[in-house]
Amino acid sequence: MALTSITTDTTQVIKVQSDRIDAAMAIQFKEDMRNEAEGGSARVILDLTSVEFIDSSGLGAIVASMKQLGHDRRLDLAGLHPFVEKVFRLTRMDTVFKLYPTLDDALSPASD
């Protein structure tokens, strides 16, 4: 799975370069997220703009990635397609993560 990462002043943005996060790629996703986010900023935004499908394994991989960050770091999600957002809301994971409609919304000063 391809992830790209940029870091601003206080935030690291990790962009998923795939249209799905599912059982076939969940393990690789967790490993790639660990490598990208290791020792990074206190706030990490996962840009899901390209992701059109997520299943329970993908959801679990994102939760595991959040846990890997530790208690002193935060994982926010941005750019969720309607289906992906629905999965987060149906599973009540929208109470665990801050969801932003776009990456620009997540990066706005009011979102910190």
C-alpha positions in Angstrom: 0.0 0.0 0.0 1.3 3.4 -0.9 1.2 6.1 1.7 2.8 9.6 1.2 3.5 12.0 4.1 4.2 15.7 4.5 4.8 17.5 7.8 3.7 21.1 8.5 4.6 23.0 11.7 2.7 20.8 14.1 0.9 18.3 11.9 1.8 15.3 9.8 -0.5 14.5 6.9 -0.4 10.9 5.7 -2.3 10.4 2.4 -3.6 6.9 1.4 -2.8 6.3 -2.3 -5.3 3.5 -2.7 -9.1 3.3 -3.4 -9.7 0.7 -0.7 -8.5 -0.4 2.7 -9.7 -4.0 3.2 -8.7 -7.4 4.5 -6.3 -7.9 1.7 -4.2 -4.9 2.6 -4.9 -4.3 6.3 -1.7 -5.8 7.6 0.4 -3.9 5.1 -1.5 -0.7 5.9 -0.7 -1.0 9.7 3.0 -1.6 8.9 3.2 1.3 6.5 1.4 3.6 8.9 3.8 2.7 11.7 6.7 3.4 9.5 5.3 6.8 8.2 4.1 8.1 11.6 7.1 6.9 13.7 8.4 9.8 15.8 6.3 12.3 14.0 4.1 15.2 15.0 1.7 15.2 17.9 -1.2 15.4 15.4 -1.5 13.1 12.5 -4.2 13.5 9.8 -5.0 10.5 7.7 -6.1 11.8 4.3 -8.7 9.3 3.0 -9.7 11.3 -0.1 -8.7 8.5 -2.5 -10.3 5.7 -0.4 -13.8 4.7 -1.7 -14.2 1.4 0.2 -13.3 0.2 3.7 -14.3 -3.0 5.4 -14.1 -4.1 9.1 -10.4 -5.1 8.6 -9.6 -1.7 7.2 -11.4 0.0 10.1 -9.5 -2.2 12.5 -6.2 -1.3 10.8 -7.0 2.4 11.3 -7.9 1.9 14.9 -4.7 -0.1 15.4 -2.7 2.7 13.8 -4.2 5.2 16.2 -3.2 3.0 19.2 0.3 2.7 17.8 0.6 6.5 18.0 0.2 6.4 21.8 -1.7 8.6 24.2 0.3 11.8 23.5 -0.5 11.8 19.8 -3.8 12.3 17.9 -5.1 10.7 14.7 -7.7 12.7 12.8 -9.4 11.6 9.5 -10.1 13.8 6.5 -11.7 13.5 3.1 -14.0 10.6 3.7 -16.2 9.4 0.8 -19.9 9.0 1.8 -19.6 5.2 2.0 -16.4 5.3 4.2 -18.0 8.0 6.4 -21.1 5.8 6.8 -18.9 2.9 8.0 -17.4 5.1 10.7 -20.7 6.4 11.8 -22.5 3.0 11.9 -19.7 1.6 14.0 -19.7 4.7 16.2 -16.0 5.3 15.4 -17.0 8.9 14.7 -16.9 9.2 18.4 -13.3 8.0 18.5 -11.9 10.0 15.6 -12.4 13.6 14.6 -13.8 13.4 11.0 -13.3 16.3 8.6 -15.0 16.7 5.2 -11.8 17.8 3.5 -8.1 18.0 4.2 -8.3 21.8 4.1 -11.0 21.7 6.9 -8.7 19.5 9.0 -5.8 21.8 8.5 -7.7 25.0 9.3 -6.5 26.8 12.5 -9.9 26.2 14.1 -9.5 22.4 13.9 -6.6 22.3 16.3 
